[in-house]
C-alpha cells in the first residue's frame, strides 16, 4: 500500500473534458471508455508512487511526495490516453504544504491544483510555478504567462508540460471583489489560512489581532481572496488607516462596497440596506484608531445584513457580540532553518539580490535574524531588503540597533509600513498616557513577569497594574500567558520601550525598581529554602525568573553598586551552586571586581561564597585563591567555610592530613548548620583517605542522619554518594554500591552536577558492563554541558575501566591521560578515590600493552580537549542490547 504523502505534497488532478455532454449523448460508450480511462490513469499514478485520495466526478485526485513523480505519472497517463476514440483528459499539478486527515487533504494547495486543472483542455497538463521550479531540467515546459483564477488573490504563472499546442486557457477574468493584486508572493501560513477561513465560514465576525507588522492585513486579504466564490455578492476591502475622523468610517464602507448614496440617509444605513440580503464579505482593515466607530458599524451590520460576514484587522478586539478574536502569530522559526520566517527572508532577499539562496554559509545567520526579530513579517522583510548591500551576518550583528537598521521599506508603502519604528509608533501613539508609562517601564524585564513585578516596576498598585496589563495585551503590546498568569514583551517591543524609557530619563529609576523587586524575590526564596522539603520548590521559583535575576545583577554590577550586588549574588549562591555552577562563579568574579571598598568582613564572606562557587564549578585553583583571600581579609573573623574550602583543595591534592587541620579550624569557628553540613563530607573523605575505618563509619552515619533530618535532596544525594565513595576507598565495594543506589533516589532534584557524580561513581564500582554503560550515557552529556573540569573526571575514569575490560586498551589509557589533563586544568593532582582507580586501571593496561605503549597513549589523551575526551568516552561504551 502506498504511504500517504505528508508535509509538502504535489497534487495531480484529472478531469474528462466535456464529460457531462458525453454522458448525455453517448452513455453506453462512456461506460466502457470510463473503465479504460480509470485503468490507465490509476495505473500511471500507482506506477509512480502516487496516492489516490479522490475519485469524484470523472477524474482523480492524487498526491505525490515528489513533483517529478507527479509529472511522470501525468505524462504516462496522457500517453496511454492519446488517440482515445472518445475521451480527452485535462490535468493540473501544484505543490504545497497541506494538512492531511483520515486519508484526505485540505488547505489552499488542494484548491490551487484544482483551479489550475479546470483552466486546461483535453490532453493538456498544466503546472503551477512552484511545481515547475521543482522539476528543473529533463522536462519540456512551456511558459503560459500569468493568469487569474477564481478564489486566488493574485495572478498565477502557469506552465504546460510538453510542447503540444492548445487553445488559450480558461482562466477567470472577472472577480466580484476590490481586493488588490499582490505584487509579492505570499509565503507560508498554510495552517493560519485554513484556520481563519474556517472561522469566517462558521462565524459572522472575525477579528485578526496582533502586534504591528505581524501580517494581519496580508493574511486577511489572502483568506478573503480564497473565499471569493463563496460570497457571490462580493468580497470588499475597506482600508481605514487613512481616515483621521471616526465619523468617516461608515462612508468609507458604503463607498468601498459600491452602495449608491441616498439623500438624507446616514452612510451606515446606506451600507446596511445595500447589504441587507446579500451574501458578501467585508474586510475592515486597521480598525484600531477608529475602534469605537468600527465596532458600532459592525454591530449594526451584523443585525441588518445576516448573510454578510466581516473580517476585521485591529491591534485590539472590536468587542462586539459574536466576535471571534484570533491573534495572528509571528512566523515560525526553527533551528534547522525550516519555518515560514526563514522562507520569507529568503524569498524577499532573493528579490533584491539576484542569486541569493539559503546555504550552509548563511543559514544560521538567517535563523538568528528571524528569531531576534520575533518572526514579525514586516521586520523580516525590512531586514531582507538590506541584503541588497549587506551580508546576512552584517544584518544580524546590527540588530541591537534595529530601529535604525530597518528603515528601507518600499517608497509607495504607507508610512507605518516603511520602517519598523513606524509600525510600532502607530500602535504606541494609540495608547493612553498611563498605558504608555507602564509599557515603557516593562522594557526592563528580561523574560516573563507577573502582575506584582509589573506593579513594582511601574510604581502602581497591583490591581491598577492588572488592568493596565490587560489593556496592553488587548492592544497587542504585551503577550499574555493566562495559564501561568505571566506576561512578556516581544524583543522588538522591548527594545522599542527601552529606547523610549532611555529618552524619557527614567531608565535608571525603572532598573532600580526592577533590581529591588527581584532582590526581594530572592530573599523570599532563600527563606523557603531553609524549610525542610521545600528546597526544590525554591530553586524552581528562582529558575523561572533566571533571566530577570541576571538582568538585575548585571545592572547592579554595571552601576558599581557593590553593596547591593554583593547581597544579591550571595543570596543566589544556592541556585548557582546547584543549577548553574559555571555561570555562578562568573557572577561572583564580576562582583568581586567592584568590591574593593566594602568592609573587610563583607569581602571575606563574598570571597568565601566565591570559593564555594569555584568548588562547584570544578575550578579548584580559584577555590583555593578565594578561600585564602577570605581568611586574609577576615583574619580571626574569617568564615568557617573558608577553612572548609581550603580543606577541599587539600583533599583534591591527596593531602588528607592537611585537610583535617583546616577542618578542625572550620568546626571550631562554625556558627551555623550549613558549615557543619559542608565539613562533614570532607571529614569523611579525609578519614577514609587515612584508612581510619571506624571514624569513617561514624561520620557517614552522622552525615546521612543530618541529611535525612533536613530532607534536602542535594544533601541527601551528596551524603549517600560521599559515604559510598569513602567505603569504596576502604575496600567495601558492595556497601559502596548500596550507598550510591540510595543517592540515585535523590539526584533528579539535586541538580546535574550531583547527578553526574553519582551515576559515574556507581558506573565505576559495579561489575555490570551494560548497566554501567547505561549510567554513563546519561552522566557524560551532563559532564560535557554543565560542570567544570574535576567533575568530568568521574565519567572518564568509569569509561576507561569499561574500555579496558572490552579490549579497547589504547582508548582506556587515552581516557586516563585526559583525566590527568582535567586535574591540571583544575589545578590539583587528584583525590584518593580517583587516584586509586587510576592506578588499578594503569596496572591492568601495563600488563596488556607494556609501559612504553601506555605512556604514549597517556600523552595522546593529555592532548585531547575535554569535549573530545568525553566524546571518546561515549564511543567506548558497548552497544545496548
C-alpha positions in Angstrom: 0.0 0.0 0.0 1.3 3.4 -1.0 2.2 5.6 2.0 0.1 8.7 2.4 2.3 11.7 1.4 2.5 14.4 4.1 4.1 17.8 4.6 5.0 19.3 1.2 3.0 17.4 -1.4 2.5 17.6 -5.2 -1.2 17.2 -6.3 -2.3 15.8 -9.6 -6.0 16.5 -10.5 -7.5 15.0 -13.7 -10.9 15.5 -15.4 -12.5 14.2 -18.6 -13.2 17.2 -20.8 -16.9 17.6 -21.7 -17.9 14.5 -19.7 -21.4 15.8 -18.9 -22.3 16.1 -22.6 -20.8 12.7 -23.4 -22.8 11.0 -20.7 -26.0 12.6 -22.0 -25.3 11.8 -25.7 -23.2 8.6 -25.6 -23.8 6.9 -22.3 -23.2 3.3 -23.4 -19.9 4.2 -25.0 -18.9 6.2 -21.9 -19.2 3.2 -19.6 -16.5 1.3 -21.4 -14.4 4.4 -22.0 -14.5 5.3 -18.4 -13.3 1.9 -17.3 -10.4 2.2 -19.8 -9.7 5.7 -18.5 -9.7 4.6 -14.9 -7.3 1.7 -15.5 -4.8 3.9 -17.5 -4.8 6.8 -15.0 -4.8 4.8 -11.9 -2.1 2.6 -13.3 0.1 5.6 -14.1 -0.5 7.0 -10.6 0.4 3.7 -8.9 3.4 3.2 -11.1 5.0 6.4 -9.8 4.1 6.1 -6.1 1.0 8.3 -6.0 -1.8 8.1 -3.5 -5.3 8.4 -4.8 -7.4 10.3 -2.3 -10.4 11.4 -4.5 -12.3 9.9 -7.4 -15.1 12.4 -7.5 -16.8 13.0 -10.9 -14.9 11.6 -13.8 -11.4 12.2 -12.6 -8.8 11.5 -10.0 -7.2 13.5 -7.2 -3.8 12.0 -6.3 -0.9 13.1 -4.1 2.8 12.5 -4.6 5.7 13.1 -2.3 7.9 14.3 -5.2 7.0 16.7 -8.0 8.9 14.6 -10.5 6.8 11.5 -9.8 3.6 13.5 -10.3 4.8 14.9 -13.6 5.9 11.4 -14.7 2.5 10.0 -13.8 0.8 12.7 -15.8 3.0 12.1 -18.9 2.4 8.3 -18.7 -1.4 8.7 -18.3 -1.6 11.2 -21.3 0.5 8.8 -23.4 -1.9 5.9 -22.6 -5.0 8.1 -23.4 -3.5 9.6 -26.6 -5.7 8.9 -29.6 -8.6 7.5 -27.5 -11.7 7.2 -29.6 -14.0 9.2 -27.3 -12.4 11.0 -24.3 -9.7 13.6 -23.7 -8.4 14.4 -20.2 -7.1 17.7 -18.7 -4.7 17.6 -15.8 -3.3 20.1 -13.3 -0.3 19.9 -10.8 0.6 22.1 -7.9 2.9 21.7 -4.9 2.4 23.0 -1.4 2.3 22.2 2.3 -1.0 20.6 3.3 -2.9 19.2 6.2 -3.8 15.5 6.0 -6.6 13.9 8.0 -8.0 10.4 7.7 -6.6 9.9 4.2 -7.9 13.2 2.8 -6.3 16.6 2.3 -7.4 20.1 2.9 -5.8 23.5 2.6 -5.1 26.1 -0.1 -2.7 23.9 -2.1 -5.5 21.4 -2.9 -7.8 24.2 -4.2 -5.0 25.7 -6.3 -4.2 22.4 -8.0 -7.9 22.0 -8.9 -8.2 25.6 -10.2 -5.2 25.1 -12.5 -6.7 21.9 -13.9 -10.0 23.5 -14.7 -8.3 26.1 -16.9 -6.8 23.5 -19.2 -8.0 21.5 -22.2 -8.3 17.8 -23.0 -4.8 16.3 -23.4 -3.1 19.2 -21.7 -1.1 19.1 -18.4 -0.7 22.4 -16.5 1.7 23.1 -13.7 2.0 25.9 -11.2 5.3 27.8 -11.0 6.1 26.1 -7.7 5.9 22.6 -9.3 7.7 23.8 -12.5 10.6 25.1 -10.4 10.9 21.7 -8.6 11.1 19.8 -11.9 14.2 21.5 -13.3 15.8 20.1 -16.3 14.7 17.0 -18.2 11.1 18.3 -18.9 9.8 20.3 -21.7 7.9 23.2 -20.1 6.1 26.0 -21.9 5.6 29.3 -20.0 1.9 30.3 -20.5 2.3 33.6 -18.7 0.3 34.8 -15.7 -3.5 34.1 -15.2 -6.1 34.9 -12.6 -8.2 32.1 -11.2 -11.4 32.3 -9.1 -10.7 32.3 -5.4 -7.0 33.2 -5.7 -6.0 36.8 -4.8 -3.0 37.2 -7.2 -2.2 36.2 -10.7 -0.5 32.8 -11.0 2.2 31.9 -13.6 1.2 28.7 -15.3 3.3 26.3 -17.3 2.4 23.5 -19.7 4.1 20.1 -19.6 5.0 19.3 -23.2 5.1 21.4 -26.4 1.8 20.5 -28.0 -0.4 23.5 -29.0 -3.8 24.1 -27.3 -6.3 26.9 -27.2 -6.0 29.7 -24.6 -6.6 28.8 -21.0 -10.0 29.1 -19.5 -8.7 31.3 -16.6 -11.0 33.6 -14.7 -11.0 37.3 -15.7 -14.0 38.6 -13.7 -13.8 38.6 -9.9 -16.5 40.3 -7.8 -14.0 42.0 -5.5 -11.9 45.0 -5.0 -9.1 43.1 -3.4 -5.7 44.2 -4.6 -3.5 42.1 -6.8 -0.5 41.5 -4.6 2.9 42.1 -6.2 4.9 39.8 -4.0 4.5 36.1 -3.2 2.5 35.2 -0.1 4.8 32.9 1.9 3.7 30.1 4.2 0.9 30.5 6.8 -0.9 27.4 5.4 -2.4 26.5 8.8 -3.4 30.1 9.5 -5.1 30.4 6.2 -7.1 27.3 6.8 -7.9 28.2 10.4 -9.1 31.8 9.6 -11.1 30.6 6.6 -12.9 28.1 8.9 -13.7 30.9 11.4 -15.1 33.1 8.6 -17.3 30.2 7.3 -18.6 29.4 10.8 -18.9 32.9 12.3 -20.3 36.3 11.3 -17.5 38.5 12.7 -13.8 37.5 12.8 -11.2 40.0 14.1 -7.5 39.4 13.5 -5.4 41.0 16.2 -1.6 41.1 16.7 1.4 43.4 17.1 2.2 45.9 14.3 3.8 44.3 11.3 2.8 40.7 12.1 0.9 40.4 8.9 -2.8 40.9 9.8 -3.7 42.7 6.6 -1.9 40.4 4.2 -3.4 37.3 6.0 -6.9 38.8 5.9 -6.6 39.6 2.2 -5.3 36.2 1.3 -8.1 34.5 3.2 -10.7 36.7 1.6 -9.3 36.0 -1.8 -9.7 32.3 -1.3 -13.3 32.8 -0.3 -14.5 34.9 -3.3 -16.6 32.1 -4.8 -18.4 31.6 -1.5 -19.6 35.2 -1.5 -21.4 35.9 -4.8 -22.3 39.5 -3.8 -18.6 40.3 -3.5 -15.6 40.5 -1.2 -14.8 44.1 -0.3 -11.7 45.6 1.3 -12.2 48.8 3.3 -8.9 50.5 4.2 -9.5 52.5 7.4 -5.9 53.5 8.0 -6.1 56.8 6.0 -9.1 58.0 8.0 -8.5 60.7 10.6 -12.1 61.1 11.7 -14.2 58.2 13.1 -17.3 59.8 11.5 -15.9 58.8 8.1 -15.9 55.0 8.8 -19.4 54.3 7.6 -19.0 56.4 4.5 -15.8 54.5 3.6 -17.6 51.2 3.9 -20.5 52.4 1.8 -18.1 53.7 -0.9 -16.0 50.5 -1.0 -18.9 48.1 -1.4 -20.4 50.3 -4.2 -23.6 51.3 -2.3 -25.2 54.3 -4.1 -25.7 57.4 -1.8 -29.2 58.2 -0.7 -30.0 61.8 0.2 -30.9 62.3 3.9 -29.8 58.7 4.8 -26.8 58.2 7.1 -24.0 56.3 5.5 -24.2 53.4 8.0 -27.9 52.9 6.9 -26.9 53.1 3.3 -24.4 50.3 3.7 -26.8 48.1 5.8 -29.6 48.5 3.3 -27.3 47.7 0.4 -26.0 44.5 2.0 -29.3 43.5 3.7 -30.0 40.4 1.5 -26.5 39.9 0.0 -24.1 37.1 0.7 -20.9 39.3 0.9 -17.7 39.5 2.8 -16.4 42.9 4.1 -12.8 43.2 5.2 -12.2 46.2 7.6 -8.5 46.8 7.7 -6.8 48.7 10.5 -9.7 49.5 12.9 -7.6 50.3 16.0 -7.5 54.1 15.6 -11.3 54.3 14.9 -12.2 51.3 17.1 -15.5 52.7 18.5 -16.9 53.7 15.2 -15.8 50.4 13.6 -17.4 48.4 16.4 -20.6 50.3 16.1 -20.8 49.7 12.3 -20.0 46.0 12.6 -22.6 45.5 15.4 -25.3 47.3 13.2 -24.3 45.4 10.1 -24.4 42.0 11.9 -28.1 42.7 12.7 -29.2 44.3 9.5 -27.4 42.1 7.0 -27.5 38.5 8.3 -25.9 37.0 5.2 -22.9 39.3 5.2 -19.7 38.4 7.1 -17.0 40.7 8.4 -13.2 40.2 8.8 -11.6 43.0 10.7 -7.9 43.6 11.4 -7.1 45.6 14.6 -4.5 45.9 17.3 -7.3 45.2 19.8 -10.7 43.3 19.6 -13.8 45.2 18.5 -15.7 43.6 21.5 -19.0 43.1 19.6 -21.5 40.3 20.1 -20.5 37.0 18.4 -17.0 38.2 17.6 -14.3 35.6 17.1 -10.9 37.1 18.1 -7.9 35.3 16.6 -4.4 36.6 17.4 -2.1 36.4 14.4 1.1 34.6 15.5 4.6 35.6 14.4 6.1 33.4 11.7 7.7 30.2 12.9 11.4 29.9 13.2 13.2 26.6 13.7 16.9 25.9 14.4 17.2 23.8 11.2 16.1 26.8 9.1 12.6 25.4 8.4 9.6 27.5 9.1 7.9 30.4 7.4 10.1 33.2 8.8 13.2 31.8 7.1 11.3 31.2 3.9 10.1 34.8 3.9 13.5 36.2 4.4 15.0 34.0 1.7 12.2 34.9 -0.8 12.4 38.7 -0.1 16.2 38.7 -0.1 16.1 36.9 -3.5 14.0 39.8 -4.9 16.6 42.4 -4.0 19.8 40.4 -4.6 19.9 38.2 -7.6 21.1 34.7 -6.8 20.5 34.9 -3.1 19.7 31.5 -1.6 19.9 29.8 1.7 23.1 27.8 2.1 25.5 26.4 4.7 27.3 29.8 4.9 24.3 32.0 5.7 21.6 29.6 7.2 22.5 30.1 10.8 22.7 33.8 10.4 19.3 33.9 8.8 17.8 31.9 11.6 19.4 34.4 14.1 17.9 37.4 12.3 14.4 35.9 12.1 14.5 34.8 15.8 15.7 38.1 17.1 13.1 39.9 15.0 10.4 37.7 16.8 9.3 36.2 13.5 7.5 39.5 12.7 7.0 39.6 8.9 7.4 43.3 8.4 10.7 43.3 10.4 11.9 40.3 8.4 11.0 41.9 5.1 12.8 45.1 6.1 15.9 43.1 7.1 15.8 41.2 3.9 15.8 44.5 2.0 19.2 45.2 3.5 20.5 42.1 1.8 20.9 44.3 -1.3 24.1 45.7 0.1 24.9 43.7 3.3 25.7 40.1 4.2 23.2 38.3 6.5 25.9 38.2 9.2 26.2 42.0 9.0 22.5 42.4 9.3 22.4 40.0 12.3 25.2 41.9 14.0 23.4 45.2 13.8 20.0 44.2 15.2 20.8 45.8 18.6 20.0 49.0 16.6 17.1 47.5 14.7 15.1 50.7 14.6 17.9 52.5 12.7 18.7 49.5 10.5 15.1 48.5 9.4 14.2 51.7 7.6 14.1 50.7 3.9 10.5 49.8 3.1 9.0 50.5 -0.3 8.6 54.2 -1.2 5.0 53.7 -2.1 4.1 51.7 1.1 2.0 53.6 3.7 4.4 55.4 6.1 3.8 52.9 9.0 5.0 50.1 6.8 8.1 51.8 5.6 10.1 51.4 8.8 9.9 49.1 11.9 9.8 52.2 14.0 6.7 53.5 12.1 4.8 50.2 12.6 5.2 50.3 16.3 4.7 54.1 16.6 1.3 53.6 15.1 0.3 51.3 18.0 2.2 53.3 20.7 0.5 56.5 19.7 -2.9 55.0 20.3 -2.1 54.1 24.0 -3.4 56.2 26.9 -0.7 58.0 28.9 -0.8 55.5 31.8 -0.6 52.6 29.4 2.5 54.2 27.7 4.2 54.8 31.0 3.8 51.2 32.2 4.7 49.8 28.7 8.0 51.8 28.7 8.9 50.5 32.2 8.1 46.9 31.3 11.1 47.1 28.9 13.5 46.5 31.9 12.2 42.9 32.3 14.3 40.2 30.7 11.8 37.4 30.1 8.5 36.8 31.8 7.0 38.8 34.7 3.8 38.7 36.7 1.4 41.4 37.9 3.2 42.1 41.2 6.5 42.5 39.4 4.9 44.9 36.9 3.3 46.9 39.7 6.7 47.2 41.5 8.5 48.4 38.4 5.6 50.6 37.3 5.1 52.2 40.6 1.4 51.4 40.7 -1.0 49.3 42.8 -1.4 45.6 41.9 -5.0 46.0 40.6 -4.1 49.0 38.6 -1.2 47.0 37.1 -3.6 44.2 36.3 -6.0 46.5 34.5 -3.2 48.1 32.5 -1.6 44.8 31.5 -4.9 43.5 30.3 -5.4 46.7 28.2 -1.9 46.4 26.8 -2.5 42.7 26.0 -5.8 43.6 24.3 -3.9 46.2 22.2 -1.2 43.6 21.2 1.6 45.4 23.0 2.1 42.7 25.6 2.0 38.9 25.3 -0.2 37.3 28.0 0.1 33.7 29.2 -3.1 33.0 31.1 -2.1 29.5 32.1 0.8 30.9 34.2 -0.5 34.4 34.9 2.6 35.7 33.3 3.3 38.3 30.7 6.2 39.2 28.4 7.3 41.6 25.7 8.4 40.6 22.2 12.1 41.5 22.0 11.3 44.1 19.3 8.7 45.8 21.5 11.1 45.5 24.5 13.8 47.4 22.6 11.3 50.0 21.5 10.2 50.5 25.1 13.8 50.6 26.2 14.5 53.4 23.8 11.5 55.3 25.0 12.5 54.9 28.6 16.0 56.0 27.9 14.8 59.1 26.1 12.5 59.9 29.0 15.3 59.8 31.5 13.6 57.2 33.7 15.6 54.2 32.7 17.7 54.1 35.9 14.7 54.6 38.1 12.9 51.6 36.5 16.0 49.4 36.7 16.4 50.3 40.3 12.9 49.2 41.0 13.4 46.0 39.0 16.6 45.1 40.9 14.9 45.9 44.3 11.9 43.8 43.4 13.9 40.7 42.4 16.3 41.1 45.4 13.1 40.6 47.4 12.1 37.6 45.4 15.5 36.0 46.0 15.3 36.9 49.7 11.9 35.2 50.0 13.2 32.1 48.1 16.1 31.8 50.5 13.7 31.7 53.4 11.7 29.0 51.7 15.0 27.1 51.0 15.6 26.9 54.7 12.4 24.9 55.2 12.8 21.1 55.0 11.4 19.6 51.8 11.0 23.0 50.0 14.4 23.5 48.6 13.5 22.3 45.1 10.4 24.5 45.1 12.5 27.5 45.9 15.1 26.7 43.3 12.4 26.2 40.7 10.9 29.6 41.6 14.2 31.3 41.1 15.0 29.4 37.9 11.7 30.6 36.4 12.9 34.2 36.8 16.5 33.5 35.9 16.7 35.9 33.1 15.3 38.7 35.3 17.8 37.8 38.1 20.6 38.0 35.6 19.4 41.4 34.4 19.1 42.7 38.0 22.6 41.5 38.9 24.2 42.9 35.7 22.6 46.3 36.4 23.9 46.4 39.9 27.4 45.5 38.7 27.3 48.0 35.8 26.2 50.6 38.3 29.0 49.7 40.6 26.6 49.2 43.5 28.9 46.8 45.3 26.8 46.6 48.4 23.6 45.6 46.7 25.4 43.4 44.1 27.1 41.5 46.9 23.9 40.9 48.8 22.1 39.6 45.7 24.9 37.4 44.4 25.4 35.8 47.8 21.7 35.1 48.1 21.8 33.5 44.7 24.6 31.2 45.8 22.3 28.2 46.4 20.8 28.5 42.9 24.2 28.9 41.3 25.8 26.0 43.1 23.0 23.5 42.3 21.8 24.6 38.9 24.3 26.9 37.2 27.8 26.4 38.8 29.9 27.8 36.0 27.8 30.9 35.4 27.6 31.4 39.2 31.4 31.6 39.5 31.5 34.2 36.7 28.9 36.3 38.6 30.9 36.1 41.8 34.1 37.1 40.0 32.3 40.1 38.4 31.0 41.3 41.8 34.5 40.9 43.4 35.9 43.2 40.7 33.8 46.1 42.2 34.0 45.1 45.9 37.3 46.8 46.9 35.7 49.4 49.0 33.5 47.1 51.0 34.3 46.3 54.7 36.9 43.5 55.1 34.3 41.3 56.9 31.9 41.6 54.0 34.6 40.9 51.5 35.6 37.8 53.5 32.1 36.5 53.2 31.9 37.3 49.5 35.2 35.5 48.8 34.1 32.5 50.8 30.9 32.2 48.7 33.0 32.7 45.6 35.2 29.8 46.8 32.1 27.7 47.2 31.0 28.6 43.6 34.5 27.7 42.3 34.4 24.3 44.1 31.0 23.5 42.5 32.3 24.7 39.1 35.3 22.4 39.4 37.7 25.4 39.4 39.9 24.3 42.3 42.6 26.8 41.7 40.1 29.6 42.3 38.5 27.7 45.2 41.9 27.9 47.0 42.6 31.5 46.0 39.2 32.8 47.1 39.2 30.8 50.4 42.7 32.1 51.2 41.5 35.7 50.3 38.6 35.2 52.7 41.0 34.2 55.5 43.4 37.1 54.7 40.5 39.6 54.8 38.7 38.2 57.7 41.5 37.2 60.0 40.2 35.7 63.2 36.7 36.5 62.0 37.1 34.7 58.7 34.1 32.5 57.9 34.5 28.9 59.0 33.6 27.7 55.4 36.8 29.4 54.1 38.8 26.8 56.0 36.5 24.1 54.7 37.2 25.1 51.1 40.9 25.0 51.7 40.4 21.5 53.2 38.6 20.5 50.0 41.6 21.7 47.9 43.9 19.6 50.0 41.7 16.6 49.6 41.8 17.0 45.8 45.6 17.1 46.1 45.6 13.8 48.2 46.7 15.6 51.3 44.2 14.3 53.9 46.2 15.3 57.0 46.4 19.0 55.9 42.7 18.9 55.1 42.0 17.6 58.6 43.8 20.6 60.1 41.7 23.1 58.2 38.5 21.1 59.0 39.3 21.4 62.8 39.5 25.2 62.4 36.3 25.2 60.4 34.5 23.2 63.2 35.9 25.5 65.9 34.7 28.6 64.0 31.3 27.1 62.8 28.2 29.1 63.8 25.6 27.6 61.5 24.3 24.2 60.4 25.5 24.8 56.8 29.1 24.8 57.8 28.6 21.6 59.8 27.0 20.0 56.7 29.8 21.2 54.5 32.6 19.9 56.9 31.0 16.5 57.4 31.6 15.1 53.9 35.2 16.4 53.9 36.0 14.8 57.2 34.7 11.5 55.8 36.9 11.8 52.8 39.9 12.7 55.0 39.4 9.8 57.4 38.8 7.3 54.7 41.9 8.5 52.8 43.9 8.0 56.0 42.5 4.5 56.4 40.5 5.2 59.6 37.6 2.9 59.0 36.0 3.3 62.5 35.9 7.1 62.3 34.7 7.0 58.7 31.7 4.8 59.6 30.8 7.1 62.5 30.9 10.2 60.3 29.0 8.6 57.5 26.2 7.6 59.8 26.1 11.1 61.3 26.1 12.8 57.9 23.2 10.7 56.5 21.2 11.2 59.6 21.6 15.0 59.3 20.7 15.0 55.6 17.6 12.9 56.3 16.5 15.4 59.0 16.9 18.3 56.6 15.1 16.4 53.8 17.2 18.4 51.3 17.6 16.3 48.1 21.0 17.8 47.4 22.4 17.0 50.8 20.8 13.5 50.8 22.3 12.6 47.4 25.7 14.0 48.4 25.6 12.2 51.8 25.0 8.8 50.3 27.5 9.5 47.5 30.2 10.6 49.8 29.5 7.6 52.1 29.7 5.3 49.2 33.0 6.8 47.9 34.6 6.5 51.4 33.6 2.9 51.7 35.0 2.2 48.3 38.3 3.7 49.2 38.3 1.4 52.3 37.7 -1.6 50.0 34.0 -2.2 50.8 32.7 -2.2 47.3 29.3 -3.9 47.9 28.4 -1.4 50.6 29.6 1.5 48.4 27.2 0.4 45.7 24.3 0.3 48.2 25.0 3.9 49.1 25.3 5.0 45.5 22.0 3.5 44.7 20.4 5.3 47.7 21.9 8.5 46.3 20.2 7.9 42.9 16.8 8.2 44.6 17.5 11.9 45.2 19.7 13.1 42.3 16.8 14.2 40.0 16.1 17.1 42.3 19.7 17.6 43.4 21.0 19.1 40.1 23.0 18.0 37.2 26.4 18.1 38.9 25.4 15.7 41.6 23.6 13.5 39.1 26.7 13.2 37.0 28.9 12.3 40.0 26.5 9.7 41.4 25.9 8.0 38.0 29.6 8.0 37.2 30.9 6.7 40.5 28.3 3.9 40.5 29.4 3.0 37.0 32.9 2.6 38.2 32.1 0.3 41.1 29.5 -2.1 39.6 30.5 -5.2 37.6 27.6 -5.0 35.2 29.0 -3.5 31.9 25.6 -3.0 30.3 24.2 -1.1 33.3 27.4 0.9 33.7 27.2 1.9 30.1 23.6 3.0 30.5 24.5 5.1 33.5 27.4 6.8 31.6 25.2 7.6 28.6 23.3 10.0 31.0 26.4 11.1 33.0 28.7 12.0 30.1 26.4 14.6 28.4 25.9 16.2 31.9 29.7 16.4 32.4 30.1 17.9 28.9 27.5 20.6 29.2 27.1 21.6 32.8 30.1 21.2 35.1 33.8 22.0 35.5 36.9 20.0 34.9 37.1 18.0 38.1 33.6 16.6 37.6 34.5 15.5 34.1 37.0 13.1 35.6 34.5 10.7 37.1 32.8 9.6 33.9 36.2 9.4 32.1 37.5 7.0 34.7 34.4 4.9 34.5 34.6 4.8 30.7 38.3 4.0 30.9 37.5 1.0 33.1 34.8 -0.2 30.7 37.1 0.3 27.6 39.9 -1.7 29.3 37.5 -4.6 30.1 36.3 -4.7 26.5 39.6 -4.9 24.6 40.0 -1.2 23.9 43.2 -0.8 26.0 44.6 2.1 24.0 41.4 4.1 24.3 41.4 3.3 28.1 44.9 4.7 28.5 44.0 7.8 26.5 41.0 8.5 28.7 43.2 8.3 31.8 45.6 10.7 30.1 42.6 13.0 29.6 41.8 12.8 33.3 45.3 14.0 34.1 44.7 17.0 31.8 41.5 17.7 33.7 43.4 17.6 37.0 45.9 20.0 35.6 43.1 22.3 34.4 41.5 22.2 37.9 44.8 22.9 39.5 45.1 19.7 41.5 46.7 16.3 41.3 43.6 14.2 42.2 41.8 12.9 45.3 42.4 9.4 46.8 39.3 7.9 45.2 40.2 8.8 41.6 43.9 8.0 42.1 43.1 4.6 43.4 41.0 3.7 40.3 43.6 5.3 38.0 46.4 3.2 39.5 44.3 0.0 39.2 43.5 0.6 35.6 47.0 1.6 34.7 48.3 -1.6 36.3 46.0 -3.7 34.1 46.9 -1.7 31.0 50.6 -2.1 31.6 50.3 -5.8 31.8 48.5 -5.8 28.4 50.3 -3.1 26.4 53.6 -2.6 28.2 54.8 0.6 29.9 56.0 2.4 26.8 52.7 2.0 24.9 50.8 3.1 28.0 53.0 6.2 28.3 52.4 7.0 24.7 48.6 6.7 25.0 48.6 8.7 28.2 50.3 11.6 26.3 47.8 11.3 23.4 45.0 11.6 26.0 46.6 14.6 27.6 46.3 16.4 24.3 42.6 15.8 24.0 40.2 18.6 24.7 37.6 17.9 27.4 34.9 17.7 24.8 36.9 15.3 22.6 37.7 13.1 25.6 34.1 12.9 26.6 33.1 12.0 23.0 35.8 9.3 23.2 34.3 8.1 26.5 30.9 7.7 24.8 32.4 5.9 21.9 34.0 3.4 24.2 30.7 2.3 25.7 29.4 -1.1 24.5 26.2 -1.0 22.4 23.0 -1.5 24.3 21.2 -4.8 23.7 
